[in-house]
Amino acid sequence: MNETRPQPPVEREPPRREAPAGFDLQELIALLYRERWLGLAIFTGVFVLFIVYALLATPIYRADALLKVEKSSPSLAGADRLLTGLFSSGASTEAEVEILHSRAILLPVVRSLGLAVTIRSPAGNHYDALRARIEHRSLVLGHFSAPPAFRGRKLRLVSGADGRYRLLTRHGRLILDGQAGRPAGTSGWHVEVSRLAARPGQVYRITEARNGLAVDTLRAGLSAIELGVRTGIIELALDGPHPRWLAQVVNATVRTYLAENVAAKAAQARESLAFIDRELPRLKHSLYQAESRFERYRAQTHIIDVSAQTRAFLSEATSLEALLTALRLRIADLSQSYEPGFPLVASLLREERALEVRKRALRARIESLPLKQQQYLRLKRDVDIYTRLYMALLAKAQDLEVEKAGTVGNVRVVEDAVAPDLPVKPDRHLLAILGFLLGGGLALAAIFVKRALVHGIGDPEEIEEEFGLPFYALIPHSAREARSRRRKPRGLRPVLALRSPDDPAVEALRSLRMSLDLTASGTGTPVIAIGGPRKGVGKSFVSLNLAFLLAGSGRQVLLVDADLHRGDLEGWFGSPPVPGLSDLLRNGGDWQGYLRSRPEESRLRMLPRGTRVAHPERLWEGDRFGALLESLRAAFDVVILDLPPFLGVTDGFLIARRATVNLLVLRAGIHSRPEIRFVLKKLSQTGVTPSGLVLNDLGFGIGAYRYYRYGYGYRDSKAVKE
C-alpha cells in the first residue's frame, strides 16, 4: 500500500518577462468579444433612451418674421447737395434690435395677448394628463385682469353647465360668477371668457404673473438678429410648443414695433417742425435787414460790379456759412435723441470746429481787400446766406408737414410670421445618430474601464512566463455546456463528456488525461486534487468530466466531493448529498454504502459531501481522513478530489497536502496577477506545490486563436455513435 506524503515546498524564481510589444489587435478583439454583453447592454440602454426621448419629447416649433430697416431721409433738405450726402444718417440695425427687446415694445404685446396669464389643468393619472392637453384648448380667455394683490397667486376656474363658470381662490373662496362670451368683473377683477367648451366640473388653474416677469420671460425666448452683414434685414423668431400662438406673438410684436417706429418718426417730425416754425420769423427778419443794408450801401457807393477775387471770396464765404448753419441744425436735431458722446454727434462737432477754422482763415484773407470791397462782400454774403437758409427752411417745413400728415416709418415687413407645420426640435434623426455614437462610446469606455479595474490574465503564455508553472490543458469555452447550465434540466444533469464527446472542451480534457498519465506513471494509485482560487472557475466541471474520461479508458475511478461547504456533485448522479464524506469522517464505518454511480458508466463511483457541519476543517486534521484515503487508493485505480475554493476556506490547503497530483484550475480572463500569486504563495506555505495549471473557459480571443484555430471538428459527420 502506497503512502501519501506531504510535498515539501519548492522555491521557484519567477522568470523574467519581456514587456508586451505595443498594440495587439487580437487582444482588443478578444476583449470586445468577452465583454460583448456588457457593451451591448450599455449601448442598447443609451440608444433606446435617446429614441424614447425623441419620440416622447414635446415638439418645439419656431415662428419667424423678417423686417427691413431702410435708411432714413436727411434731416435737412435743400441746403446743399454736399450736406445731403455727407450727413444723412443710415439705419442703425443694432439699435433696432435692442428696441425690439425693449419693454416699450414687449409690454403692449403682453397686455394685448394676455401672455401674463397661464392656464393649467390638474391631472391625477396619465389618462387625465392626456385629456387635460386636449381640454386645455377648450378654454380661451379674451381678457383677464386681477388686482395687483392677486397677481402671481394661483386661482381656480370651474366650468359649469351652459357655458357658465366660477372663479375661485386657491382656498375655494368665490370671486365671481360669469358666462362665456360676456365680460364679468367686480372690485378690480375683469374677466372675459371667449370660449368654454368643457364638461361641468372641469377645473383650470389660472395664474396672472406680474407684467415685469411676463416681459422678461418673453424677452428670454424672443430672438432678433441681423441676417448677413449690414443688410438691414432683421429676423424676429420665437420658439415654443404651440405653433399658432407663436405666430400670433411674433406678429403682434412686429405690429407694435411698426406702430412705435411710426410714432417716433411723427414725434421727431413735430419737434423739427416746431423748431423751424420758431426759426423762420427770425430768419425772415434777418434776411429783410440784410437786403436793406446791401441796397443802401450800393446806392451810396454806386458799385455795380466787383472783381473776380471778391466774387470768389463771396462764394466761399457763403458756402461756409451755409455749411455751418446746416451743421448746427443737424447737431441740434440729433441732440434731442442722443448724448453729446454719441459717435455721430461727436463727429459733427469735430466737423463744426474744422469749418470754424476755415471761416477764420477766410476772414483774414478778406481783410486784405480794399475797404469798399470788404464792406460790399460782407453785405452781399449776408444776403446770400440768409436767402439760402430761408429757402431751405421753407422747403424743410413743407417736407415735415407732409411727413406729419402721413408718417411712414423706416421699417417695413418683408415676411409675416405663419404657424409652422414642422417642429425644429427635437431633431429625431440627429438624436438617433447621437444615441448611436454616444451609446457606442460609453459601451467601449465601460469595457476599457472594467478591464483597467479588473485586469484578468487570459493569455496562457503570460501565466506560464509569470509564474513558471506549465499548463496541463487549455479548455476552450463550450457553448453546449453553457446552454445546459442555463436550462437546468430536471433529473440527472447531462455530462458533457457523455453527451458530446466530440466537443472541443472534451478534447482538451482528453489531453489533460494524457498529461496526468505521464505525470502519475510509476507512483501507484494517483490522488488528483483539483482546486481553484475562487468559486465559479469550473473545477467541478473539470473534475467530473475528467473522471468520466478516465473511467472510459477502463480504469476504476472514484470522484470525491471534498467541498463540504457548497459541493453539489450529487446533481450529476441523481442522488441526495447525504450520507457522504462528512458522515464517514465523523462516524467512521464502511465507505462502500456511501458511493453513488450513473448507469452510463459503472466504473465510476462518486462519494458525495455528506451532511453539512459547522467547522469542517477539523475533520481534515485527524488521522481518520488519511486512513480513509489510503483505503480508497487500495480499491480504485484513480482517486479525484474536488476541492473547495482556496481563497474561500482553509479546507482546500489541508486536503491538497495529501494528494499526489495537484491541479490549479484558472478561468481565462478573470484572475489578476496578485490573486494567482497569493494562492501559489499560500499553497507553498502549506507544503503544496501545484503540478500544473488548467486554464478553463478559454473564449474567443488571442488564446483561442493561437491554440484552437484549427479546431477539434475533424470527424466523420455520418459516423454512428456507439
C-alpha distance (Angstrom), angle and dihedral (degrees) to the residues before:
residue distance angle dihedral
M1 . . .
N2 3.75 . .
E3 3.78 121.3 .
T4 3.80 123.5 -133.4
R5 3.77 108.6 -135.9
P6 3.77 127.1 -171.3
Q7 3.76 112.8 -103.5
P8 3.82 115.6 -122.1
P9 3.76 117.5 -125.4
V10 3.75 115.3 -97.4
E11 3.78 118.1 -151.3
R12 3.79 111.9 -140.5
E13 3.74 125.0 -170.9
P14 3.78 108.7 -135.0
P15 3.77 110.5 -119.9
R16 3.73 121.2 -117.7
R17 3.75 115.5 -98.7
E18 3.72 124.5 -153.2
A19 3.78 118.7 -131.5
P20 3.79 115.2 -98.0
A21 3.77 114.1 -94.9
G22 3.79 103.6 -114.9
F23 3.79 128.8 -85.1
D24 3.79 117.8 5.9
L25 3.80 115.2 -160.1
Q26 3.79 92.2 -167.6
E27 3.79 90.8 54.5
L28 3.80 90.1 50.5
I29 3.80 91.8 50.4
A30 3.79 89.6 47.5
L31 3.80 91.6 51.3
L32 3.81 92.9 49.3
Y33 3.77 92.3 47.6
R34 3.80 93.3 46.9
E35 3.82 92.4 51.1
R36 3.80 95.7 36.1
W37 3.81 94.4 120.6
L38 3.80 93.2 52.1
G39 3.79 91.1 48.0
L40 3.79 92.9 44.8
A41 3.81 91.7 50.1
I42 3.83 93.2 51.1
F43 3.81 93.1 43.4
T44 3.80 92.6 48.3
G45 3.80 92.7 46.6
V46 3.80 94.7 50.8
F47 3.79 94.2 41.8
V48 3.81 93.1 48.2
L49 3.81 90.0 47.2
F50 3.81 90.8 55.4
I51 3.80 92.1 45.8
V52 3.81 92.3 49.0
Y53 3.80 90.4 49.3
A54 3.81 90.9 48.8
L55 3.81 90.9 51.7
L56 3.80 99.1 41.3
A57 3.81 102.9 33.9
T58 3.79 116.1 109.0
P59 3.82 108.0 -101.1
I60 3.79 113.9 -117.4
Y61 3.80 118.5 -147.7
R62 3.80 130.6 -165.2
A63 3.80 128.0 -143.4
D64 3.79 117.8 -170.0
A65 3.80 140.0 177.1
L66 3.81 131.7 -164.8
L67 3.81 124.2 -133.9
K68 3.81 128.3 -170.7
V69 3.81 117.6 -149.4
E70 3.82 108.4 -153.0
K71 3.79 125.4 -156.2
S72 3.79 113.3 -96.0
S73 3.79 121.1 -115.3
P74 3.80 117.2 -109.6
S75 3.78 116.4 -81.0
L76 3.82 91.7 -136.5
A77 3.81 119.1 42.3
G78 3.82 127.9 -168.0
A79 3.82 98.3 13.8
D80 3.75 94.9 107.0
R81 3.77 139.2 -32.0
L82 3.76 89.7 -126.5
L83 3.80 91.4 55.1
T84 3.79 91.3 49.7
G85 3.77 93.4 53.9
L86 3.78 95.9 38.9
F87 3.79 104.4 44.9
S88 3.84 105.4 27.7
S89 3.81 104.7 118.6
G90 3.82 123.0 -134.3
A91 3.76 126.4 -140.0
S92 3.79 116.8 -75.7
T93 3.81 101.6 -142.0
E94 3.80 93.1 -177.6
A95 3.79 90.1 56.5
E96 3.81 91.1 49.3
V97 3.82 90.5 51.9
E98 3.79 90.2 53.8
I99 3.80 90.4 47.7
L100 3.81 89.6 53.7
H101 3.82 88.7 57.5
S102 3.80 94.3 44.5
R103 3.78 124.8 114.2
A104 3.83 90.0 -120.4
I105 3.83 89.1 66.9
L106 3.82 102.0 33.9
L107 3.81 99.6 43.5
P108 3.85 94.3 63.3
V109 3.83 88.3 47.6
V110 3.80 91.4 52.3
R111 3.79 91.6 49.0
S112 3.80 96.9 44.1
L113 3.82 95.6 48.5
G114 3.80 97.0 33.8
L115 3.79 92.6 -122.3
A116 3.78 91.1 159.5
V117 3.81 89.6 67.4
T118 3.83 119.2 83.6
I119 3.79 124.4 -170.0
R120 3.80 124.6 -158.6
S121 3.79 133.5 172.4
P122 3.81 115.2 -143.6
A123 3.80 113.7 -130.6
G124 3.78 131.4 -169.2
N125 3.79 101.4 -163.7
H126 3.78 141.6 11.6
Y127 3.80 93.6 -86.2
D128 3.78 91.6 51.3
A129 3.81 90.2 48.4
L130 3.81 91.0 54.5
R131 3.79 90.7 45.5
A132 3.80 90.2 49.1
R133 3.80 90.7 56.7
I134 3.80 89.6 55.7
E135 3.78 96.2 42.0
H136 3.81 92.0 46.2
R137 3.80 86.5 78.6
S138 3.80 90.2 52.1
L139 3.82 90.4 75.7
V140 3.80 117.4 66.4
L141 3.80 119.2 175.9
G142 3.77 116.1 -152.8
H143 3.79 92.6 -174.6
F144 3.78 135.0 -4.3
S145 3.78 125.7 176.7
A146 3.78 126.6 164.9
P147 3.80 129.7 -170.8
P148 3.82 113.5 -91.4
A149 3.82 90.7 -106.9
F150 3.83 91.2 61.7
R151 3.80 98.2 45.5
G152 3.77 110.7 116.3
R153 3.81 92.7 21.0
K154 3.80 123.9 115.5
L155 3.80 116.2 -111.2
R156 3.79 132.3 -176.7
L157 3.79 127.6 -134.0
V158 3.82 113.2 -165.2
S159 3.81 118.2 -164.6
G160 3.78 120.0 -135.7
A161 3.77 137.4 -175.1
D162 3.82 123.3 -57.5
G163 3.80 93.8 14.1
R164 3.78 96.4 -56.0
Y165 3.79 121.7 138.8
R166 3.78 142.4 -179.7
L167 3.79 126.5 -139.3
L168 3.82 112.6 -147.4
T169 3.76 136.8 176.1
R170 3.78 119.7 -114.5
H171 3.80 89.3 -94.6
G172 3.81 93.6 51.6
R173 3.82 101.4 -99.9
L174 3.81 111.5 148.6
I175 3.80 115.2 -117.1
L176 3.80 101.4 174.3
D177 3.81 145.3 -29.6
G178 3.76 119.6 -128.2
Q179 3.78 147.3 174.3
A180 3.80 124.0 -130.2
G181 3.78 111.2 -106.6
R182 3.81 94.4 25.5
P183 3.80 127.1 89.0
A184 3.79 116.6 -118.3
G185 3.76 130.8 -171.4
T186 3.75 146.2 156.4
S187 3.83 134.3 177.6
G188 3.79 98.6 -16.2
W189 3.82 96.9 -24.4
H190 3.81 119.2 115.7
V191 3.80 115.3 177.4
E192 3.78 130.4 167.9
V193 3.81 119.3 175.9
S194 3.79 108.1 -161.7
R195 3.80 95.8 -174.3
L196 3.79 133.4 12.6
A197 3.80 116.3 172.0
A198 3.80 103.3 156.1
R199 3.77 132.6 119.9
P200 3.82 116.0 -94.3
G201 3.76 111.9 -85.0
Q202 3.81 95.9 28.6
V203 3.81 108.5 145.4
Y204 3.80 124.2 -146.6
R205 3.78 123.5 -170.5
I206 3.79 110.6 -139.6
T207 3.78 125.7 -170.3
E208 3.80 126.6 177.9
A209 3.76 110.2 -157.5
R210 3.76 122.8 -154.6
N211 3.79 113.6 -86.7
G212 3.80 92.7 -117.4
L213 3.79 92.0 55.5
A214 3.82 91.9 46.0
V215 3.81 90.6 50.2
D216 3.81 91.6 49.5
T217 3.81 90.6 49.3
L218 3.81 92.0 50.5
R219 3.81 91.7 45.0
A220 3.82 90.7 52.9
G221 3.81 92.2 54.4
L222 3.81 98.7 38.9
S223 3.79 116.3 86.4
A224 3.81 125.4 -166.4
I225 3.79 118.7 -178.3
E226 3.80 135.8 161.9
L227 3.79 113.3 -114.6
G228 3.77 110.6 -133.3
V229 3.80 125.8 -15.8
R230 3.82 118.4 -49.2
T231 3.80 92.1 -20.1
G232 3.80 94.2 130.4
I233 3.85 89.6 -136.9
I234 3.81 114.2 128.9
E235 3.80 123.9 -164.7
L236 3.80 113.6 -150.3
A237 3.84 111.5 -165.2
L238 3.79 138.0 171.0
D239 3.82 128.6 -170.1
G240 3.79 125.8 -151.2
P241 3.80 146.4 123.4
H242 3.84 98.0 -94.9
P243 3.84 113.2 69.1
R244 3.82 99.1 -167.1
W245 3.78 93.0 45.7
L246 3.81 90.3 51.1
A247 3.80 92.3 53.5
Q248 3.80 91.1 48.6
V249 3.80 92.9 51.4
V250 3.82 93.9 47.3
N251 3.80 93.6 47.1
A252 3.81 91.6 46.1
T253 3.81 89.3 51.8
V254 3.81 90.5 49.9
R255 3.81 92.6 49.2
T256 3.80 92.1 48.3
Y257 3.79 91.2 47.8
L258 3.82 92.3 49.9
A259 3.80 91.3 48.4
E260 3.81 91.2 49.9
N261 3.80 90.6 47.2
V262 3.81 92.1 52.0
A263 3.81 91.2 44.6
A264 3.81 90.6 51.3
K265 3.81 91.1 50.1
A266 3.81 90.9 48.6
A267 3.81 91.8 49.5
Q268 3.78 90.4 48.9
A269 3.81 90.3 50.1
R270 3.81 91.1 50.4
E271 3.80 92.4 50.1
S272 3.81 92.4 47.4
L273 3.79 91.6 47.2
A274 3.82 91.3 50.3
F275 3.79 89.4 51.6
I276 3.83 91.7 50.4
D277 3.80 92.0 46.6
R278 3.80 88.7 56.3
E279 3.81 93.7 47.0
L280 3.84 99.9 44.3
P281 3.87 97.9 71.4
R282 3.78 92.3 46.9
L283 3.80 92.1 46.3
K284 3.81 91.4 47.3
H285 3.78 91.0 52.0
S286 3.81 91.4 48.1
L287 3.82 89.8 50.3
Y288 3.81 91.9 51.1
Q289 3.82 91.9 50.2
A290 3.81 92.4 47.3
E291 3.79 92.2 51.1
S292 3.84 91.1 48.6
R293 3.81 93.2 51.0
F294 3.80 91.6 47.0
E295 3.81 93.9 50.4
R296 3.82 92.8 47.5
Y297 3.80 91.5 50.4
R298 3.80 92.4 49.8
A299 3.80 90.8 49.2
Q300 3.80 91.7 50.8
T301 3.82 97.6 44.9
H302 3.83 99.1 32.0
I303 3.85 89.3 -138.2
I304 3.78 109.1 165.7
D305 3.82 102.7 167.4
V306 3.79 137.0 11.9
S307 3.74 134.4 -150.7
A308 3.80 124.8 -83.8
Q309 3.82 90.2 -110.2
T310 3.77 90.9 55.7
R311 3.82 91.2 48.9
A312 3.83 90.2 51.0
F313 3.79 91.1 50.3
L314 3.80 89.4 48.2
S315 3.79 93.5 51.1
E316 3.80 93.3 47.9
A317 3.80 93.3 46.1
T318 3.79 91.6 48.9
S319 3.81 91.9 50.6
L320 3.80 92.3 48.1
E321 3.78 92.8 50.4
A322 3.81 91.3 47.7
L323 3.78 91.2 49.7
L324 3.79 92.6 48.5
T325 3.79 93.6 47.7
A326 3.81 93.1 47.4
L327 3.76 90.7 45.7
R328 3.80 92.5 52.3
L329 3.80 90.3 49.1
R330 3.79 89.6 51.4
I331 3.81 91.5 49.5
A332 3.78 91.2 48.9
D333 3.81 89.8 49.6
L334 3.81 93.8 50.8
S335 3.80 93.2 43.6
Q336 3.80 88.6 68.4
S337 3.84 89.9 65.3
Y338 3.81 106.7 23.8
E339 3.79 139.2 45.3
P340 3.83 120.5 -112.7
G341 3.80 89.3 -105.2
F342 3.81 93.2 60.7
P343 3.85 108.1 119.3
L344 3.82 95.6 -121.3
V345 3.82 93.4 47.6
A346 3.81 91.6 46.7
S347 3.82 89.9 50.9
L348 3.80 91.6 51.8
L349 3.81 91.2 49.5
R350 3.79 90.4 53.2
E351 3.81 89.6 50.1
E352 3.81 89.9 50.5
R353 3.80 91.2 54.4
A354 3.82 90.9 49.9
L355 3.80 91.7 51.9
E356 3.81 90.2 50.2
V357 3.81 89.4 55.1
R358 3.83 90.2 51.3
K359 3.81 90.1 47.6
R360 3.83 92.8 53.9
A361 3.81 91.0 48.4
L362 3.79 90.9 50.7
R363 3.83 90.9 49.0
A364 3.80 89.8 54.6
R365 3.82 90.8 52.5
I366 3.80 91.8 47.6
E367 3.82 90.7 53.6
S368 3.84 88.9 63.6
L369 3.84 90.8 65.9
P370 3.84 123.2 91.2
L371 3.78 114.5 -81.7
K372 3.80 95.8 -109.7
Q373 3.77 92.2 51.4
Q374 3.82 91.2 46.2
Q375 3.78 92.1 52.9
Y376 3.80 92.4 44.6
L377 3.81 90.9 49.5
R378 3.80 93.0 49.7
L379 3.80 94.3 50.1
K380 3.79 94.2 43.9
R381 3.82 91.1 47.0
D382 3.82 91.3 53.8
V383 3.80 91.7 50.7
D384 3.82 93.2 49.4
I385 3.79 94.4 45.6
Y386 3.79 95.4 47.9
T387 3.79 91.2 45.4
R388 3.80 93.5 51.4
L389 3.78 93.8 45.1
Y390 3.79 93.2 46.0
M391 3.79 92.1 51.8
A392 3.83 91.4 45.5
L393 3.80 92.0 52.0
L394 3.80 91.5 47.7
A395 3.81 90.1 52.9
K396 3.78 91.8 46.2
A397 3.81 91.0 49.1
Q398 3.79 90.3 54.0
D399 3.85 90.8 48.9
L400 3.78 91.4 50.2
E401 3.79 92.0 48.8
V402 3.80 89.1 55.0
E403 3.81 91.7 44.8
K404 3.79 91.3 48.7
A405 3.80 92.3 50.2
G406 3.81 94.5 50.8
T407 3.78 108.8 14.4
V408 3.81 115.9 -166.5
G409 3.78 120.0 -172.8
N410 3.76 126.0 -134.3
V411 3.84 92.5 -115.5
R412 3.79 126.0 80.4
V413 3.80 132.2 -178.7
V414 3.81 114.6 -111.6
E415 3.82 96.4 178.5
D416 3.78 130.5 7.4
A417 3.80 120.1 -139.7
V418 3.80 115.7 -98.8
A419 3.79 129.9 -168.6
P420 3.83 105.9 -90.4
D421 3.79 119.8 -126.1
L422 3.81 99.6 -158.1
P423 3.81 127.5 46.6
V424 3.78 121.7 -119.6
K425 3.81 93.2 -151.4
P426 2.93 139.1 78.0
D427 3.79 98.6 31.4
R428 3.79 99.5 -153.4
H429 3.79 95.6 -166.7
L430 3.80 91.4 50.7
L431 3.82 91.4 46.5
A432 3.80 90.6 50.8
I433 3.81 90.8 51.8
L434 3.82 92.0 45.7
G435 3.81 90.9 47.8
F436 3.79 90.4 50.7
L437 3.80 93.8 48.4
L438 3.81 96.1 40.6
G439 3.79 92.4 44.9
G440 3.79 91.4 51.1
G441 3.79 91.9 45.7
L442 3.80 94.1 49.3
A443 3.80 91.2 45.9
L444 3.82 91.4 53.6
A445 3.80 91.0 44.2
A446 3.81 91.7 51.4
I447 3.81 91.6 49.4
F448 3.81 92.8 50.6
V449 3.80 92.6 43.7
K450 3.79 90.3 51.6
R451 3.78 90.5 49.3
A452 3.82 90.2 49.5
L453 3.82 92.6 49.7
V454 3.81 97.2 38.7
H455 3.77 105.8 28.8
G456 3.79 106.2 -178.3
I457 3.79 122.2 -173.0
G458 3.78 112.7 -121.7
D459 3.79 104.1 164.1
P460 3.84 114.5 89.9
E461 3.80 91.3 -152.2
E462 3.80 90.8 57.6
I463 3.81 91.8 51.9
E464 3.80 93.8 46.6
E465 3.79 93.2 48.4
E466 3.81 93.0 43.5
F467 3.81 99.2 48.8
G468 3.79 104.7 19.2
L469 3.82 96.7 -127.1
P470 3.80 123.6 128.0
F471 3.76 124.4 -124.6
Y472 3.76 115.2 -119.9
A473 3.80 93.0 -170.1
L474 3.78 141.9 1.2
I475 3.79 106.6 -150.4
P476 3.81 114.5 -162.7
H477 3.77 124.2 -144.3
S478 3.80 112.8 -81.0
A479 3.81 114.5 -146.9
R480 3.81 90.2 -168.8
E481 3.78 92.8 56.2
A482 3.83 90.9 46.9
R483 3.80 91.4 52.0
S484 3.79 91.2 47.5
R485 3.80 92.3 53.1
R486 3.81 92.6 48.1
R487 3.79 93.1 51.6
K488 3.85 94.3 48.1
P489 3.81 96.9 -156.0
R490 3.78 120.0 -146.8
G491 3.78 121.9 -111.8
L492 3.78 119.3 10.4
R493 3.75 112.2 14.2
P494 3.79 112.5 -127.0
V495 3.80 117.1 -107.7
L496 3.78 113.9 -139.9
A497 3.80 93.8 -142.8
L498 3.83 89.8 57.2
R499 3.81 100.4 36.7
S500 3.84 99.4 40.3
P501 3.79 110.3 18.5
D502 3.82 91.1 166.3
D503 3.83 94.0 57.6
P504 3.83 113.1 123.0
A505 3.80 90.0 -123.7
V506 3.81 90.8 56.6
E507 3.81 90.1 48.9
A508 3.81 88.7 54.1
L509 3.81 90.0 50.5
R510 3.82 88.7 52.8
S511 3.79 88.0 56.9
L512 3.82 87.6 50.5
R513 3.81 89.5 52.6
M514 3.80 90.3 51.9
S515 3.80 91.9 49.3
L516 3.80 91.0 50.2
D517 3.79 91.4 50.1
L518 3.79 89.6 56.0
T519 3.81 93.0 44.5
A520 3.81 97.9 46.8
S521 3.81 98.2 39.0
G522 3.80 112.5 126.9
T523 3.83 95.4 12.9
G524 3.79 99.0 97.3
T525 3.77 121.2 -121.4
P526 3.78 105.8 -1.2
V527 3.81 120.7 -134.2
I528 3.79 105.5 -153.1
A529 3.82 115.5 -163.1
I530 3.79 113.8 -163.4
G531 3.81 116.9 -168.2
G532 3.77 142.1 151.2
P533 3.81 139.3 -153.8
R534 3.78 94.7 -110.5
K535 3.77 144.0 0.7
G536 3.79 118.5 -74.4
V537 3.80 99.8 34.4
G538 3.84 92.8 115.5
K539 3.83 101.8 -108.0
S540 3.82 91.9 139.6
F541 3.81 90.0 49.9
V542 3.80 90.2 52.5
S543 3.82 93.5 44.7
L544 3.82 94.5 48.2
N545 3.80 98.5 45.9
L546 3.81 93.1 40.7
A547 3.81 88.8 53.4
F548 3.81 91.4 52.9
L549 3.81 91.9 47.7
L550 3.81 91.9 49.6
A551 3.80 90.8 48.3
G552 3.79 90.1 48.3
S553 3.81 88.9 58.8
G554 3.83 90.3 63.4
R555 3.81 101.7 -94.2
Q556 3.78 130.1 126.5
V557 3.79 105.2 -115.8
L558 3.80 131.2 -171.8
L559 3.81 119.5 -161.5
V560 3.82 112.8 -160.6
D561 3.80 121.1 -162.3
A562 3.81 97.4 -145.2
D563 3.82 94.6 170.9
L564 3.80 98.7 101.8
H565 3.80 91.1 175.3
R566 3.80 105.4 56.2
G567 3.81 107.7 -9.8
D568 3.81 115.4 149.1
L569 3.81 107.4 173.8
E570 3.80 89.4 125.0
G571 3.81 88.8 77.6
W572 3.81 90.1 72.4
F573 3.81 91.3 51.7
G574 3.79 99.0 44.7
S575 3.79 96.7 -123.2
P576 3.81 137.6 109.2
P577 3.82 118.9 -95.5
V578 3.81 93.2 -119.3
P579 2.92 135.6 112.9
G580 3.78 97.1 31.0
L581 3.79 148.2 114.9
S582 3.80 97.8 -29.4
D583 3.78 90.9 51.4
L584 3.84 91.0 51.4
L585 3.79 91.8 49.8
R586 3.80 92.8 49.0
N587 3.81 101.5 38.2
G588 3.80 104.6 20.4
G589 3.82 120.9 -150.7
D590 3.78 135.9 126.0
W591 3.80 113.5 -28.1
Q592 3.81 94.0 -156.3
G593 3.79 93.6 88.0
Y594 3.80 93.4 52.5
L595 3.81 97.7 61.5
R596 3.84 125.0 105.8
S597 3.79 130.9 -160.7
R598 3.80 143.7 -177.5
P599 3.79 123.5 -125.0
E600 3.83 92.6 -127.2
E601 3.82 93.5 63.0
S602 3.81 120.1 28.5
R603 3.81 94.0 177.5
L604 3.81 91.6 66.4
R605 3.80 122.0 79.3
M606 3.79 128.5 -178.1
L607 3.80 128.7 -153.4
P608 3.87 108.7 -156.4
R609 3.79 123.7 -142.4
G610 3.81 95.8 -105.7
T611 3.78 129.5 -153.9
R612 3.80 116.8 -6.0
V613 3.80 114.3 -109.6
A614 3.78 131.5 -163.7
H615 3.82 98.0 -123.6
P616 3.82 109.5 18.6
E617 3.82 93.3 169.5
R618 3.81 88.8 78.0
L619 3.79 90.7 62.9
W620 3.82 92.2 62.6
E621 3.80 96.5 51.5
G622 3.81 97.8 64.3
D623 3.81 130.6 76.9
R624 3.80 93.8 -107.5
F625 3.83 94.2 80.0
G626 3.82 92.3 49.0
A627 3.78 91.7 49.8
L628 3.80 91.4 47.6
L629 3.80 91.3 50.0
E630 3.81 92.1 51.1
S631 3.78 90.4 50.1
L632 3.80 91.1 51.2
R633 3.81 92.6 48.5
A634 3.77 89.4 54.7
A635 3.81 91.7 53.6
F636 3.80 101.1 42.8
D637 3.78 138.5 46.3
V638 3.81 94.8 -137.1
V639 3.82 131.4 19.2
I640 3.83 117.5 -162.4
L641 3.81 119.6 -166.1
D642 3.82 117.3 -158.5
L643 3.82 101.3 -153.4
P644 3.81 130.1 -156.2
P645 3.85 117.2 -110.8
F646 3.80 112.6 -71.7
L647 3.80 94.7 -138.6
G648 3.79 94.2 46.7
V649 3.82 102.3 54.9
T650 3.78 138.4 -2.4
D651 3.83 94.7 -118.5
G652 3.80 93.7 92.0
F653 3.81 93.7 59.1
L654 3.83 92.0 50.4
I655 3.81 93.3 48.8
A656 3.83 95.1 43.7
R657 3.82 90.6 60.1
R658 3.82 90.1 68.7
A659 3.83 96.1 49.5
T660 3.78 125.1 97.7
V661 3.83 93.8 -150.8
N662 3.79 123.5 33.3
L663 3.78 121.2 -166.6
L664 3.80 122.5 -170.7
V665 3.81 111.8 -152.5
L666 3.81 116.4 -151.8
R667 3.76 127.9 -176.4
A668 3.78 116.2 -133.7
G669 3.78 116.1 -105.5
I670 3.83 101.5 2.8
H671 3.81 105.2 80.5
S672 3.76 122.9 81.4
R673 3.76 123.5 -147.2
P674 3.85 93.9 -109.7
E675 3.80 90.0 53.0
I676 3.82 94.3 52.6
R677 3.79 91.6 42.0
F678 3.82 91.0 51.4
V679 3.83 93.3 50.6
L680 3.80 92.6 48.8
K681 3.79 90.4 48.0
K682 3.82 92.3 51.8
L683 3.81 91.2 47.7
S684 3.79 90.0 50.5
Q685 3.83 91.1 50.2
T686 3.83 90.8 53.9
G687 3.79 92.3 49.0
V688 3.78 98.1 -102.1
T689 3.76 124.3 129.3
P690 3.81 115.0 -172.3
S691 3.77 112.7 -124.8
G692 3.79 90.7 -147.2
L693 3.76 148.0 -37.3
V694 3.79 133.2 -96.7
L695 3.80 117.4 -154.8
N696 3.78 108.3 -154.0
D697 3.81 132.5 -166.3
L698 3.78 95.0 19.6
G699 3.79 99.3 -175.7
F700 3.78 131.4 -164.2
G701 3.74 108.6 -55.3
I702 3.71 143.7 75.2
G703 3.78 95.5 -31.8
A704 3.79 94.7 45.2
Y705 3.78 91.1 45.8
R706 3.78 93.9 52.7
Y707 3.76 98.7 42.1
Y708 3.80 106.5 26.3
R709 3.76 107.2 28.5
Y710 3.80 90.1 111.9
G711 3.81 90.8 49.1
Y712 3.77 131.4 -157.1
G713 3.77 96.3 -96.4
Y714 3.81 95.8 111.8
R715 3.78 99.2 124.3
D716 3.77 140.4 112.4
S717 3.79 107.4 -94.6
K718 3.81 89.9 -157.6
A719 3.79 95.2 53.0
V720 3.78 117.1 121.0
K721 3.79 114.1 -122.3
E722 3.77 113.2 -126.5
